């Protein structure tokens, strides 16, 4: 089955700086890669996703890049703000949640320092 | 539209008991997936239901089961609870599954004593 590795496990950045979280996956058949943000006491919230026919996608301060050859994808958050502090999860699936559901990374605890 | 709702939000059970958790998907969504979240194992896929049929299943023992009703609401059941079943159980819904975006509920936190 799919295996997703996520790094770093904890990331502390100064407010206003950029944050980058990286994930690698093992199954070359995977073609859907969402990123979720989870705040304390809440369920994961989708922040951005990318499908395998696209190399990069942006939504305001958030961007995701995908390198299918190297089997890795990254989340970039620019101009970080205190409300960006949360745990971020990457995930991969070969049918967007089909055969094995979403396979998640272990998460990155992002801390925005004021 | 209202989001995914899960009941109850918190639950305390003892070993050997069974538990039933409920999930109401976003209106119009027909696919419901269940995940278990623990500090050690992270988020793990349990199973997916679509049109009242289990379409996919993760690597969990048979003590974990589920069902889906004609209105797309879903329940999951865990029988003969073990201490290791303590976790946050998350439900996610999507229109049809597949490459559709999954939207998560707030979860049910289960503590097994």
Interface residues (C-beta under 8 A of the other chain):
Chain A: X1 X31 X32 X34 X36 X41 X42 X43 X44 X45 X46 X49 X51 X89 X91 X95 X96 X97 X98 X99 X100 X101 X102 X103 X104 X105 X106 X107
Chain B: X4 X31 X33 X35 X42 X43 X44 X45 X46 X47 X48 X55 X56 X58 X59 X90 X92 X94 X97 X98 X99 X100 X101 X102 X103 X104 X105 X106 X107
